Amino acid sequence: MSDMTYGLEFNYDEWRNFVDEAGEPSYRADQLCQWIYGKKVFDIHRMTNLSKDLRSKLEGHLYVQPPFAVDVQKSSDGTVKFLWRFLDGQEVESVLMDHGNHHTACLSTQVGCPLRCDFCATGRQGFVRNLTVGEIVGHFLAMESWLGQDIKNIVFMGMGEPLLNWENVKKAIEILNHPKMRGMGIRRITISTSGVVPGILALADSGLDVRLSFSLHAPNDQIRSKLMPVNERYPLGQVVEALQEFQKKTGNRITVEYVLLKRINDEPSMAYEIAALLSDLDVYINLIPYNPVVERYGRPSASRINPFMATLRELGLEVELRKEKGTDIDAACGQLRGKRG
């Protein structure tokens, strides 16, 4: 056996190879996965159906601890925000949303974000690095361990652009979906993107039947490029073509996220541009009133939101105003910073 190995990086085949190299029968892989993913036990010495000899052999070679929660904040609405610290000292935030009868984990994929969306706290702090597979899997397991029960849904909508860390996100999903590991239903996992075209096409070809959410946030290229620099590289026409390809290959409906910024992208006339842009897609639109991050962007009142939403509906689009969660602890859309304060 080699030096210390981080087991949360392993997929199921890698677990089987690991126990084989340790001279153990293959069922040991199932036992280890059951302890880690089923029982949320991350201490080798508490894995009591492993022999003492094997536990001693694994000590010093296998590490399966998830990241450490440096800070946990609870909102008045039941939302919980975690600040996780990784082995290199880098930190990210993620969010646990309480829906009454189930929970959703909003996971991060990068330390910071390279896309620099002007209205987003994460984008304004810059980009440090991608999360590893084990860090992605690990902060989900740590949330379940903290909660003391299974989390029903995962959305990759935390810090970072998931499709710019596609290989690690893909492997993390495969690990969490595997029936011998976490066994999370694939349709309970959603990836959110700001429109990274190669990533959308890779997802379409991957065979992973996850849900896709697209952050639109503007009715046209002119406004979108000012808000979201990624639009210069992947303008809306290219993104819509990629979304059409995704839909053709998967048959899956796409959720469109749209943050409402007062007097910037919330005019009822802009609803016509949105309807035309999305006319060849099967979509569901989530409207998100802006959560305070940057002073120059305002949150529209109901007197502006309602006519905009009504126009979209008149044009035949299915629209919902997202119920806010965690605003009072800066855990809502666009507010994650990955540091205290």
C-alpha positions as CSV (number, residue, x, y, z in Angstrom):
1,M,0.0,0.0,0.0
2,S,1.1,3.5,-0.8
3,D,1.3,6.5,1.6
4,M,-1.9,8.3,2.8
5,T,-4.8,8.1,0.3
6,Y,-7.9,10.2,0.4
7,G,-10.7,7.7,0.1
8,L,-13.4,10.2,-0.8
9,E,-11.7,10.6,-4.2
10,F,-12.5,6.9,-5.0
11,N,-15.3,5.7,-7.2
12,Y,-16.5,2.2,-6.6
13,D,-14.0,0.5,-8.9
14,E,-11.2,2.4,-7.2
15,W,-12.4,1.1,-3.8
16,R,-12.3,-2.4,-5.1
17,N,-8.7,-1.9,-6.5
18,F,-7.7,-0.4,-3.2
19,V,-8.8,-3.4,-1.0
20,D,-7.4,-5.8,-3.6
21,E,-4.0,-4.1,-3.3
22,A,-4.3,-4.4,0.4
23,G,-4.7,-8.1,0.0
24,E,-8.3,-8.1,1.1
25,P,-11.4,-9.6,-0.5
26,S,-13.6,-7.4,-2.7
27,Y,-16.5,-7.3,-0.2
28,R,-14.4,-5.1,2.0
29,A,-15.0,-2.3,-0.5
30,D,-18.7,-2.6,0.1
31,Q,-18.2,-2.6,3.8
32,L,-16.1,0.6,3.7
33,C,-18.6,2.3,1.4
34,Q,-21.4,1.4,3.7
35,W,-19.6,2.9,6.7
36,I,-18.7,6.1,4.9
37,Y,-21.8,6.7,2.7
38,G,-24.5,4.9,4.6
39,K,-23.6,5.4,8.3
40,K,-21.4,8.6,7.9
41,V,-18.6,7.0,9.9
42,F,-15.3,8.6,8.9
43,D,-13.0,7.0,11.6
44,I,-11.5,3.7,10.5
45,H,-11.4,2.5,14.1
46,R,-15.2,2.8,14.5
47,M,-15.7,0.5,11.4
48,T,-16.4,-2.5,13.7
49,N,-17.0,-5.2,11.1
50,L,-13.5,-4.8,9.8
51,S,-10.9,-6.8,11.7
52,K,-8.6,-5.1,14.1
53,D,-5.7,-6.1,12.0
54,L,-7.2,-4.5,8.9
55,R,-8.1,-1.3,10.8
56,S,-4.5,-1.1,12.0
57,K,-3.2,-1.8,8.5
58,L,-5.5,1.0,7.1
59,E,-4.5,3.5,9.7
60,G,-1.8,5.8,8.3
61,H,-2.8,4.8,4.7
62,L,-6.4,5.7,4.3
63,Y,-8.0,9.0,5.2
64,V,-11.8,9.5,4.7
65,Q,-12.6,12.6,6.9
66,P,-14.7,15.2,5.1
67,P,-13.8,18.9,5.4
68,F,-14.2,20.7,8.7
69,A,-17.0,23.2,9.3
70,V,-15.3,26.4,10.5
71,D,-18.6,28.2,10.9
72,V,-22.3,27.3,10.8
73,Q,-25.0,29.9,10.6
74,K,-28.8,29.2,10.8
75,S,-31.4,31.4,9.2
76,S,-34.8,32.2,10.7
77,D,-36.3,30.2,7.8
78,G,-34.4,27.0,8.5
79,T,-31.6,27.5,6.0
80,V,-28.1,26.6,7.2
81,K,-24.9,28.1,5.8
82,F,-21.6,26.2,6.3
83,L,-18.1,27.5,5.9
84,W,-15.8,24.6,5.1
85,R,-12.0,24.5,5.5
86,F,-10.0,22.2,3.3
87,L,-6.5,20.7,4.0
88,D,-4.7,23.5,2.2
89,G,-6.5,26.1,4.3
90,Q,-8.8,27.3,1.5
91,E,-12.5,27.8,2.4
92,V,-15.9,27.6,0.6
93,E,-19.5,28.1,1.7
94,S,-22.4,25.8,1.0
95,V,-26.0,25.9,1.9
96,L,-28.6,23.4,3.3
97,M,-32.2,24.4,2.5
98,D,-35.1,23.1,4.6
99,H,-38.3,22.5,2.6
100,G,-40.3,21.1,5.5
101,N,-40.5,17.5,4.4
102,H,-37.0,17.3,2.8
103,H,-33.7,19.1,2.4
104,T,-31.6,20.3,-0.6
105,A,-27.9,20.7,-0.5
106,C,-26.5,23.6,-2.5
107,L,-22.9,22.5,-3.2
108,S,-19.9,24.5,-4.3
109,T,-17.4,23.3,-7.0
110,Q,-14.7,26.0,-6.9
111,V,-12.9,28.2,-4.4
112,G,-14.2,31.5,-5.7
113,C,-15.4,31.8,-9.3
114,P,-13.6,32.8,-12.5
115,L,-16.7,34.2,-14.3
116,R,-16.8,37.6,-12.4
117,C,-20.5,38.2,-12.7
118,D,-20.8,41.8,-11.6
119,F,-23.8,41.4,-9.3
120,C,-22.5,38.2,-7.5
121,A,-20.4,38.2,-4.3
122,T,-18.6,35.0,-5.2
123,G,-17.6,36.3,-8.7
124,R,-16.3,39.5,-7.2
125,Q,-13.8,37.8,-4.9
126,G,-11.9,36.1,-7.8
127,F,-10.9,32.5,-8.4
128,V,-8.4,30.4,-6.5
129,R,-8.8,26.8,-7.7
130,N,-11.2,23.9,-8.5
131,L,-12.5,21.7,-5.7
132,T,-11.3,18.1,-5.9
133,V,-13.7,15.2,-6.3
134,G,-13.2,14.3,-2.6
135,E,-13.8,17.9,-1.5
136,I,-17.1,18.0,-3.4
137,V,-18.2,14.6,-2.1
138,G,-16.9,15.4,1.3
139,H,-18.7,18.6,2.0
140,F,-22.0,16.9,1.0
141,L,-21.3,14.0,3.4
142,A,-20.4,16.4,6.1
143,M,-23.8,18.2,5.6
144,E,-25.6,14.9,5.9
145,S,-23.6,14.0,9.0
146,W,-24.4,17.3,10.6
147,L,-28.1,17.0,9.7
148,G,-28.3,13.4,10.9
149,Q,-30.5,12.2,8.0
150,D,-30.3,11.8,4.2
151,I,-30.5,14.9,2.1
152,K,-33.0,14.3,-0.8
153,N,-31.7,16.8,-3.5
154,I,-28.4,18.3,-4.6
155,V,-28.0,21.5,-6.6
156,F,-24.6,22.5,-7.9
157,M,-25.4,26.2,-7.4
158,G,-22.9,27.2,-4.7
159,M,-19.6,28.9,-5.3
160,G,-18.0,28.4,-8.8
161,E,-19.1,27.4,-12.3
162,P,-19.6,23.6,-12.2
163,L,-19.0,23.1,-15.9
164,L,-15.5,24.7,-15.6
165,N,-14.7,21.8,-13.2
166,W,-16.6,19.3,-15.2
167,E,-14.4,16.2,-14.8
168,N,-14.4,16.5,-11.0
169,V,-18.1,17.3,-10.8
170,K,-18.9,14.4,-13.1
171,K,-17.0,11.9,-11.0
172,A,-18.5,13.3,-7.8
173,I,-22.0,12.8,-9.2
174,E,-21.1,9.2,-10.3
175,I,-19.9,8.5,-6.7
176,L,-22.9,10.0,-5.1
177,N,-25.3,8.2,-7.5
178,H,-23.7,4.7,-7.3
179,P,-26.0,2.2,-5.6
180,K,-23.1,0.8,-3.5
181,M,-22.1,4.2,-2.3
182,R,-24.5,7.1,-1.6
183,G,-27.3,5.9,-3.9
184,M,-28.6,9.4,-4.7
185,G,-31.2,9.3,-7.5
186,I,-29.7,10.9,-10.6
187,R,-32.9,13.0,-11.2
188,R,-32.4,14.5,-7.8
189,I,-29.2,16.2,-8.9
190,T,-29.1,19.6,-10.8
191,I,-26.2,21.3,-12.4
192,S,-26.4,25.1,-12.8
193,T,-24.4,26.8,-15.5
194,S,-23.8,30.4,-16.6
195,G,-23.6,29.2,-20.2
196,V,-20.3,27.4,-20.6
197,V,-21.0,25.9,-24.1
198,P,-18.4,23.1,-24.1
199,G,-19.6,22.0,-20.7
200,I,-23.2,21.9,-21.8
201,L,-22.3,19.8,-24.8
202,A,-20.1,17.5,-22.6
203,L,-23.0,17.1,-20.2
204,A,-25.4,16.3,-23.1
205,D,-23.0,13.5,-24.3
206,S,-22.2,12.2,-20.8
207,G,-25.2,9.9,-20.3
208,L,-25.7,11.5,-16.8
209,D,-29.4,12.1,-16.6
210,V,-29.1,15.1,-14.3
211,R,-31.2,18.2,-14.5
212,L,-29.8,21.3,-16.0
213,S,-30.3,24.9,-14.9
214,F,-29.2,27.9,-17.0
215,S,-28.5,31.3,-15.4
216,L,-29.8,33.8,-18.0
217,H,-30.2,37.0,-16.1
218,A,-30.5,39.3,-19.2
219,P,-32.8,39.5,-22.2
220,N,-30.1,40.1,-24.8
221,D,-26.3,40.0,-25.4
222,Q,-25.8,43.8,-24.8
223,I,-27.1,43.7,-21.2
224,R,-25.8,40.2,-20.5
225,S,-22.2,41.1,-21.4
226,K,-22.2,44.0,-19.0
227,L,-23.5,41.8,-16.2
228,M,-21.7,38.5,-17.1
229,P,-18.3,38.6,-18.8
230,V,-18.8,34.9,-19.8
231,N,-21.2,36.2,-22.4
232,E,-18.4,37.7,-24.4
233,R,-17.0,34.2,-24.9
234,Y,-20.3,32.3,-25.2
235,P,-23.0,34.7,-26.5
236,L,-26.6,33.8,-26.1
237,G,-27.0,32.4,-29.6
238,Q,-24.3,29.8,-29.0
239,V,-25.7,29.0,-25.6
240,V,-29.2,28.5,-26.9
241,E,-27.9,26.1,-29.6
242,A,-26.0,24.1,-27.0
243,L,-29.2,24.0,-24.8
244,Q,-31.2,22.8,-27.8
245,E,-28.6,20.0,-28.4
246,F,-28.8,19.1,-24.7
247,Q,-32.6,18.9,-24.9
248,K,-32.5,16.9,-28.1
249,K,-30.1,14.3,-26.6
250,T,-31.7,14.1,-23.1
251,G,-35.3,15.1,-23.5
252,N,-35.0,17.0,-20.2
253,R,-36.7,20.2,-19.5
254,I,-34.4,23.1,-18.6
255,T,-34.8,25.5,-15.7
256,V,-33.9,29.1,-16.6
257,E,-32.7,31.3,-13.6
258,Y,-33.3,35.0,-14.0
259,V,-32.1,37.4,-11.3
260,L,-34.3,40.6,-11.4
261,L,-32.2,43.8,-11.2
262,K,-34.3,47.0,-10.8
263,R,-34.5,49.0,-14.0
264,I,-31.8,46.9,-15.7
265,N,-33.4,43.7,-16.8
266,D,-37.0,43.9,-15.4
267,E,-38.9,45.9,-18.0
268,P,-42.0,44.1,-19.3
269,S,-40.9,44.8,-22.9
270,M,-37.8,42.6,-22.2
271,A,-40.1,39.7,-21.5
272,Y,-40.8,39.6,-25.3
273,E,-37.0,39.2,-26.0
274,I,-36.8,36.4,-23.5
275,A,-39.8,34.6,-25.0
276,A,-38.3,34.9,-28.5
277,L,-34.8,33.7,-27.3
278,L,-36.2,30.6,-25.6
279,S,-39.0,29.9,-28.1
280,D,-37.4,26.6,-29.3
281,L,-36.7,25.3,-25.8
282,D,-38.8,23.5,-23.3
283,V,-38.1,25.7,-20.2
284,Y,-39.4,26.7,-16.8
285,I,-38.4,30.1,-15.5
286,N,-37.4,30.9,-12.0
287,L,-37.5,34.6,-11.2
288,I,-35.2,35.7,-8.4
289,P,-35.5,39.2,-6.9
290,Y,-31.9,40.5,-6.4
291,N,-30.4,39.7,-3.0
292,P,-28.3,42.7,-1.8
293,V,-24.6,42.3,-2.6
294,V,-23.5,45.3,-4.8
295,E,-24.9,48.8,-4.0
296,R,-25.4,49.9,-7.6
297,Y,-27.9,47.1,-8.2
298,G,-31.3,47.4,-6.7
299,R,-34.0,44.9,-5.8
300,P,-37.3,45.6,-7.7
301,S,-40.5,45.9,-5.8
302,A,-43.7,43.9,-6.5
303,S,-44.9,46.7,-8.7
304,R,-42.1,46.0,-11.1
305,I,-41.9,42.2,-10.7
306,N,-45.6,41.4,-11.2
307,P,-46.0,43.1,-14.7
308,F,-42.8,41.4,-15.9
309,M,-43.9,38.0,-14.6
310,A,-47.4,38.5,-16.1
311,T,-46.0,39.3,-19.5
312,L,-43.9,36.2,-19.5
313,R,-47.0,34.1,-18.6
314,E,-49.1,35.8,-21.3
315,L,-46.4,34.8,-23.8
316,G,-46.9,31.2,-22.8
317,L,-43.9,30.6,-20.5
318,E,-44.2,28.8,-17.2
319,V,-42.8,31.1,-14.5
320,E,-42.4,31.1,-10.8
321,L,-41.1,33.6,-8.3
322,R,-38.5,31.8,-6.2
323,K,-39.2,31.8,-2.5
324,E,-36.2,33.3,-0.9
325,K,-34.2,31.3,1.7
326,G,-31.3,32.4,3.9
327,T,-31.1,36.1,2.9
328,D,-30.7,37.1,6.6
329,I,-27.4,35.0,6.8
330,D,-26.1,35.9,3.3
331,A,-26.9,32.4,2.1
332,A,-29.2,33.3,-0.8
333,C,-28.5,33.3,-4.5
334,G,-25.3,35.3,-5.3
335,Q,-24.4,36.0,-1.7
336,L,-21.8,33.2,-1.0
337,R,-18.3,34.5,-0.3
338,G,-16.4,31.6,1.2
339,K,-15.1,33.5,4.2
340,R,-16.3,34.8,7.5
341,G,-18.0,38.2,7.8
